[in-house]
């Protein structure tokens, strides 16, 4: 057991470092989850309300987003589980990835792991074990708060077994993916690449879940992320997926332990290739940034193209409700049915526009965030000694990040259009996707401006942009489902373009969003030029 000596001491240090992050995440995730559950009865509490939302959830578009309905006998609790399981599972995976990367590669990159192992009686595997225990504590806290909150909410159709199964399933999927992340932390030598491996793995499991849910739900067992749907909350209350997720997490941790014993500190199993000593291409901060970010940029572009094509491939199934209704076809006629089908698909495209825009902001913001990360690690010292202004350096990262986010959004929409039109009898016109693309650009600029302002004046608070982005997404995506008041809906930038691409773009929100973005950018540049450089 000497390999695990001082694990608890390192765990205390990890919790002291991450307590604020964990508290914010748990309050947001668990608090919002319970709050929605408590309000759900007032939204879907009557048979008429339940039947209305049931028809929507049974459409192929909603199946691709939320998963299939497992029973015909619906109630408030079952609808809540159908709508919330997949997306809260996504949030739990992201939360655990953030913790695991920070507790492993983040510690090694800062030099703390080497200092602790080299100068203190600490076991070789103690940092890894402490990271695993931190994940257990974080997810355990979520389970307790969420489970207790669900019991208090007492939705119609819920029961104690289902409430706790719901909470434990979400905790288990988060813990499982967090422990698998420890494997990737042994494979590569920096947190940047660990994050890439994490999200590639998660993206594959999500796409497999989505495609199998639409084609054949029996095959969803091939995706670990799809196991959460097999719990059948409030219907069968199947605990098998929880056991499978926990077993997968244990296997992931065991693999990480084995890999950890076969590498040196601050290195990875996968060796980094040596580069050229000189390069004609590397002539300044811009070319250096492009060279360092080319792999992750390509990953984002290809990944979003695959995601867009995956969603586009289900366009033909979205109109099945109309096609399967003889009454509707008789009343509206062929042209009327075609118009209704197109409106349904375009409404779904509008939802996809929000999802793609959020992911595009994430891709661009990760690049801009690297300015502060590289500043703290001292990577920019050589650049700062050159006759290059801070304004140019900040502008380089900002422009690259914003252009990347624009490309990501455009590629995703074009891939969805291409795949969708290939399966539709009546293809959608390019103008609808172009209109949606233009409508989302002000939101990309707004979040970019907020991040630049934070990096310029309060870089340690730059995580606020993630909170704002997540809040905007939740409001836009779940606002109507949980019956938020109009003033709350308007807090999301995406709300102002909710009718696009069915309707034309309103110029007013475009103007004030771009105005706010410009002011934020100016504040960021002024602040960055006057604050001290950290190292």
Secondary structure, 3 states (H helix, E strand, C coil): CHHHCCHHHHHHHHHHHHHHHHHHHHHHHHHHHHHHHHHHHHHCCCHHHHHHHHHHHCCHHHHHHHCCCCCCCCCHHHHHHHHHHHHHHHHHHHHHHHHHHHHCHHHHHCCHHHHHHHHCCCCCCHHHHHHHHHHHHHHHHHHHHHHHHHHHHCCCCCCHHHHHHHHHHHHHHHHHHHHHHHHHHHHCCCHHHHHHHHHHHHHHHHHHHHHHHHHCHHHHHHCHHHHHHHHCCCCCCCCHHHHHHHHHHHHHHHHHHHHHCCCCCCCCCCCCCCCCCCCCCCCCHHHHHHHHHHHHHHHHHHHHHHHHHHHHCCHHHHCHHHHCCHHHHHHHHHHHHHHHHHHHHHHHHHHHHHHHHHHHHHHHHHHHHHHHHHHHCCCCHHHHCCCCCHHHHHHHHHHHHHHHHHHHHHHHHHHHHHHHHHHCCCCCCHHHHHHHHHHHHHHHHHHHHHHHHHHHHCHHHCCHHHHHHHHHHHHHHHCCCCCCCHHHHCCCHHHHHCCCCCCCCCHHHHHHHHHHHHHHHHHHHHHHHHCCCCC
